[in-house]
């Protein structure tokens, strides 16, 4: 557990945030961001709701300045602040603070259970003897596959390397540790393998308003291949990754989403970390809000931000 500052000490947002992720390698950056914002709410005093909003925005901005993918940090931070500040008119600030703390803890508890909910929804789509293609490493996809294996289903998983880093290798190691048959393949072998699989199952760093996803580079290519070969393309993602972005193409994605912060000054020779997969290439989205078609995402976003 990260060190918590005393009331008279300055709370280091970035240090606490990064320490959470260091202590729990399976924690999403979005969950870590919410835990950090909740700690700020516990440790700091606020004279007005406006000051609280300003402090929260500054904290999210500080977490965005880390070299992590910012998509989940931004969406989780926005949803958290929206949820805890609903209908707080005509109340004393300390009373408001206690209400917000209680709401924040409920919100966090619900989200921490979201992978389990999504995993259960995916079980009837993973049949005995099927062959699955997944991209790189996704914690929620891994949980769903392990749950299927524990339900005595046998299947084979093809895992792409996932571009920069060794995330695909880590996914294969996790699957093998769970006793699941799997094969690590090159990203460029996606088209070759696609014809032999039953469906594609990937995670997402963000789900945008159109029902498309932002995910590790290569996801769009996988979506194109899946559609051409008429294979279902399933996305597993938590609802805190719903983002109020509406990109129409790759260029519409903000550069801070696509590149690490240290490269933002000159991106001409840098490989993008993520790409955008339009909703036309996605069959279903499995979320803790239910199994959705891409067209239903905008309705769910409206509900979340009403």
C-alpha positions as CSV (number, residue, x, y, z in Angstrom):
1,X,0.0,0.0,0.0
2,X,1.4,3.5,-0.9
3,X,2.5,5.8,1.9
4,X,-0.2,8.2,2.8
5,X,0.8,11.8,3.8
6,X,-0.1,13.3,7.1
7,X,-2.7,16.1,7.0
8,X,-0.1,18.9,7.2
9,X,2.1,17.4,4.4
10,X,1.7,18.1,0.7
11,X,0.0,15.1,-1.1
12,X,2.2,14.0,-4.1
13,X,-0.4,13.0,-6.6
14,X,1.9,11.4,-9.2
15,X,4.0,9.6,-6.6
16,X,0.9,8.0,-5.0
17,X,-0.6,7.1,-8.4
18,X,2.6,5.4,-9.7
19,X,3.1,3.6,-6.4
20,X,-0.4,2.1,-6.7
21,X,0.5,0.7,-10.1
22,X,3.9,-0.5,-8.9
23,X,2.3,-2.4,-5.9
24,X,-0.4,-4.0,-8.1
25,X,0.7,-4.9,-11.6
26,X,-2.8,-6.0,-12.6
27,X,-4.4,-2.7,-11.6
28,X,-5.6,-0.5,-14.5
29,X,-4.4,3.0,-14.7
30,X,-8.0,4.1,-14.6
31,X,-8.6,2.4,-11.3
32,X,-5.4,3.8,-9.9
33,X,-6.5,7.3,-11.0
34,X,-9.8,6.9,-9.2
35,X,-8.1,5.6,-6.0
36,X,-5.7,8.7,-6.1
37,X,-8.7,11.1,-6.5
38,X,-10.5,9.4,-3.6
39,X,-7.4,9.8,-1.5
40,X,-7.3,13.5,-2.3
41,X,-10.9,13.8,-1.3
42,X,-10.1,12.1,2.1
43,X,-6.9,14.1,2.9
44,X,-7.7,17.6,1.7
45,X,-10.2,20.2,2.8
46,X,-12.3,22.1,0.2
47,X,-14.1,25.4,0.8
48,X,-16.3,25.1,-2.2
49,X,-17.3,22.6,-4.9
50,X,-15.6,24.8,-7.4
51,X,-12.3,24.4,-5.5
52,X,-12.8,20.7,-5.4
53,X,-13.4,20.5,-9.2
54,X,-10.3,22.6,-9.8
55,X,-8.2,20.4,-7.5
56,X,-9.5,17.2,-9.2
57,X,-8.8,18.6,-12.7
58,X,-5.2,19.5,-11.6
59,X,-4.7,16.0,-10.2
60,X,-5.9,14.4,-13.5
61,X,-3.6,16.7,-15.4
62,X,-0.7,15.6,-13.2
63,X,-1.4,11.9,-13.8
64,X,-1.7,12.6,-17.5
65,X,1.8,13.9,-17.5
66,X,3.2,10.5,-16.6
67,X,4.4,8.3,-19.4
68,X,1.4,6.0,-19.2
69,X,-1.5,5.7,-21.6
70,X,-3.8,8.6,-20.7
71,X,-7.1,7.3,-22.2
72,X,-8.3,5.4,-19.2
73,X,-6.9,8.1,-16.8
74,X,-9.0,10.9,-18.5
75,X,-12.2,8.9,-18.8
76,X,-12.1,7.4,-15.3
77,X,-11.3,10.8,-13.8
78,X,-14.2,12.5,-15.6
79,X,-16.7,9.8,-14.6
80,X,-15.5,9.8,-11.0
81,X,-15.9,13.5,-10.6
82,X,-19.3,13.5,-12.3
83,X,-20.6,10.6,-10.1
84,X,-19.5,12.1,-6.7
85,X,-20.8,15.6,-7.4
86,X,-24.4,14.8,-8.5
87,X,-27.2,16.7,-6.7
88,X,-25.2,18.4,-4.0
89,X,-27.1,21.7,-3.9
90,X,-28.0,23.4,-0.6
91,X,-25.7,21.3,1.6
92,X,-22.8,22.3,3.9
93,X,-19.4,21.6,2.4
94,X,-18.4,19.1,5.0
95,X,-21.7,17.3,4.5
96,X,-21.0,17.3,0.8
97,X,-17.5,16.0,1.3
98,X,-18.8,13.0,3.3
99,X,-21.5,12.3,0.7
100,X,-18.8,12.4,-2.0
101,X,-16.5,10.1,-0.1
102,X,-19.3,7.5,0.3
103,X,-20.2,7.8,-3.3
104,X,-16.6,7.5,-4.4
105,X,-16.1,4.3,-2.4
106,X,-19.3,2.8,-3.9
107,X,-18.1,3.8,-7.4
108,X,-14.7,2.3,-6.8
109,X,-16.1,-1.0,-5.4
110,X,-18.4,-1.4,-8.4
111,X,-15.6,-0.8,-10.9
112,X,-13.2,-3.2,-9.1
113,X,-15.8,-5.9,-9.7
114,X,-16.2,-5.0,-13.4
115,X,-13.7,-7.6,-14.8
116,X,-15.5,-10.4,-13.0
117,X,-18.9,-9.2,-14.5
118,X,-17.4,-9.0,-18.0
119,X,-15.7,-12.3,-17.6
120,X,-19.0,-14.0,-16.8
121,X,-20.7,-12.4,-19.8
122,X,-18.1,-13.7,-22.1
123,X,-18.4,-17.4,-21.0
124,X,-21.2,-18.4,-23.3
125,X,-19.3,-17.1,-26.3
126,X,-16.2,-19.3,-25.5
127,X,-17.1,-22.8,-26.6
128,X,-15.3,-26.0,-26.1
129,X,-12.7,-26.6,-28.8
130,X,-12.8,-23.1,-30.2
131,X,-9.8,-21.1,-31.5
132,X,-9.4,-17.5,-30.4
133,X,-7.2,-14.7,-31.6
134,X,-6.3,-11.9,-29.2
135,X,-4.0,-8.9,-29.5
136,X,-1.1,-8.3,-27.1
137,X,-2.1,-8.4,-23.4
138,X,-5.4,-7.5,-21.9
139,X,-6.1,-8.1,-18.3
140,X,-9.9,-8.4,-18.8
141,X,-9.5,-10.8,-21.8
142,X,-7.0,-12.9,-19.7
143,X,-9.5,-13.1,-16.8
144,X,-12.3,-14.2,-19.2
145,X,-10.1,-16.9,-20.8
146,X,-8.9,-18.2,-17.4
147,X,-12.5,-18.4,-16.2
148,X,-13.5,-20.4,-19.3
149,X,-10.6,-22.8,-18.6
150,X,-11.7,-23.2,-15.0
151,X,-15.1,-24.1,-16.4
152,X,-13.4,-27.1,-18.0
153,X,-13.5,-25.7,-21.5
154,X,-10.6,-26.5,-23.8
155,X,-9.6,-24.0,-26.5
156,X,-6.5,-22.6,-28.2
157,X,-5.5,-18.9,-28.1
158,X,-3.3,-17.2,-30.7
159,X,-1.6,-14.1,-29.2
160,X,0.0,-11.4,-31.2
161,X,3.3,-9.9,-30.0
162,X,1.6,-6.5,-29.7
163,X,4.3,-4.3,-31.3
164,X,6.6,-2.4,-28.9
165,X,7.5,-4.2,-25.7
166,X,6.9,-7.8,-24.7
167,X,3.2,-7.6,-23.7
168,X,2.3,-10.5,-26.0
169,X,4.9,-12.7,-24.4
170,X,3.6,-11.8,-21.0
171,X,0.1,-12.8,-22.1
172,X,1.4,-16.2,-23.3
173,X,3.2,-16.8,-20.0
174,X,0.0,-15.9,-18.1
175,X,-2.1,-18.3,-20.2
176,X,0.4,-21.1,-20.0
177,X,0.5,-20.7,-16.2
178,X,-3.2,-21.2,-16.2
179,X,-2.9,-24.3,-18.3
180,X,-4.3,-22.8,-21.5
181,X,-3.0,-23.9,-24.9
182,X,-1.6,-20.8,-26.8
183,X,0.7,-19.7,-29.5
184,X,2.6,-16.4,-29.8
185,X,2.5,-15.1,-33.4
186,X,3.9,-12.0,-35.2
187,X,1.5,-9.1,-35.6
188,X,2.1,-9.5,-39.3
189,X,0.7,-13.0,-39.2
190,X,-2.8,-11.8,-38.2
191,X,-4.2,-12.3,-41.8
192,X,-2.6,-15.8,-42.0
193,X,-4.1,-17.0,-38.7
194,X,-7.5,-15.2,-39.1
195,X,-8.9,-17.9,-41.4
196,X,-8.4,-20.6,-38.8
197,X,-9.9,-18.9,-35.8
198,X,-13.5,-18.7,-34.6
199,X,-13.5,-15.2,-33.4
200,X,-11.3,-12.3,-32.2
201,X,-11.3,-11.1,-28.6
202,X,-9.5,-7.9,-27.6
203,X,-9.4,-5.4,-24.8
204,X,-9.5,-1.6,-25.1
205,X,-7.8,1.4,-23.7
206,X,-10.8,3.5,-24.4
207,X,-14.3,3.2,-26.0
208,X,-15.3,6.3,-27.8
209,X,-18.8,7.8,-28.5
210,X,-19.2,6.2,-31.9
211,X,-18.7,2.7,-30.3
212,X,-15.2,2.4,-31.8
213,X,-12.2,1.7,-29.6
214,X,-8.7,3.0,-29.0
215,X,-6.3,0.2,-28.4
216,X,-2.8,-1.0,-28.8
217,X,-1.4,-0.4,-32.4
218,X,-2.5,-3.3,-34.7
219,X,-6.0,-3.6,-33.4
220,X,-7.4,-1.7,-36.4
221,X,-5.5,-4.1,-38.8
222,X,-7.0,-7.1,-36.8
223,X,-10.5,-5.6,-37.2
224,X,-10.0,-5.1,-40.9
225,X,-8.9,-8.7,-41.4
226,X,-11.8,-10.0,-39.2
227,X,-14.4,-8.2,-41.1
228,X,-13.0,-9.3,-44.5
229,X,-13.0,-12.9,-43.3
230,X,-16.4,-12.6,-41.6
231,X,-15.0,-13.4,-38.1
232,X,-16.7,-11.9,-35.0
233,X,-14.7,-9.2,-33.4
234,X,-15.4,-8.9,-29.6
235,X,-14.2,-6.2,-27.3
236,X,-14.0,-6.6,-23.5
237,X,-13.7,-3.4,-21.6
238,X,-14.7,-1.8,-18.3
239,X,-17.3,1.1,-18.4
240,X,-14.9,3.6,-16.9
241,X,-13.0,3.5,-20.2
242,X,-16.0,5.1,-22.0
243,X,-14.6,8.4,-23.4
244,X,-16.3,11.5,-24.8
245,X,-14.2,11.5,-27.9
246,X,-15.5,11.1,-31.4
247,X,-12.7,10.4,-33.8
248,X,-13.5,9.8,-37.5
249,X,-10.1,8.4,-38.4
250,X,-6.5,7.9,-37.1
251,X,-5.6,11.6,-37.5
252,X,-8.5,12.7,-35.3
253,X,-6.9,11.0,-32.3
254,X,-5.1,13.5,-30.1
255,X,-1.3,13.1,-30.3
256,X,-1.1,12.7,-26.5
257,X,-3.2,9.5,-26.8
258,X,-1.0,8.1,-29.6
259,X,2.5,8.9,-28.4
260,X,4.5,8.9,-25.2
261,X,5.0,12.3,-23.6
262,X,8.7,12.4,-24.2
263,X,8.1,12.2,-28.0
264,X,5.4,14.8,-28.3
265,X,7.7,17.5,-29.4
266,X,8.7,15.6,-32.6
267,X,6.5,12.7,-33.7
268,X,7.7,12.6,-37.3
269,X,9.9,9.5,-36.7
270,X,8.0,7.9,-33.8
271,X,5.8,4.8,-33.9
272,X,2.2,5.4,-32.6
273,X,1.3,3.3,-29.5
274,X,-2.4,3.0,-30.3
275,X,-4.8,3.1,-33.2
276,X,-8.5,3.7,-33.6
277,X,-10.8,0.8,-34.7
278,X,-14.1,2.2,-36.1
279,X,-17.5,0.7,-34.9
280,X,-18.1,-0.9,-38.3
281,X,-15.4,-3.5,-37.5
282,X,-16.7,-4.4,-34.0
283,X,-19.4,-7.1,-33.5
284,X,-20.1,-6.7,-29.7
285,X,-18.7,-4.9,-26.7
286,X,-18.7,-6.8,-23.4
287,X,-18.9,-4.3,-20.5
288,X,-19.9,-4.2,-16.9
289,X,-23.0,-2.4,-18.1
290,X,-24.0,-5.3,-20.3
291,X,-23.3,-6.7,-23.8
292,X,-23.6,-3.8,-26.2
293,X,-23.6,-3.2,-29.9
294,X,-21.3,-0.3,-30.9
295,X,-24.4,1.9,-31.7
296,X,-25.5,1.6,-28.0
297,X,-22.4,3.2,-26.6
298,X,-23.6,6.8,-27.2
299,X,-26.8,6.0,-25.2
300,X,-24.8,4.6,-22.3
301,X,-22.5,7.6,-22.3
302,X,-25.5,9.9,-22.1
303,X,-26.7,7.9,-19.1
304,X,-23.3,8.1,-17.4
305,X,-23.0,11.9,-17.8
306,X,-26.7,12.9,-17.2
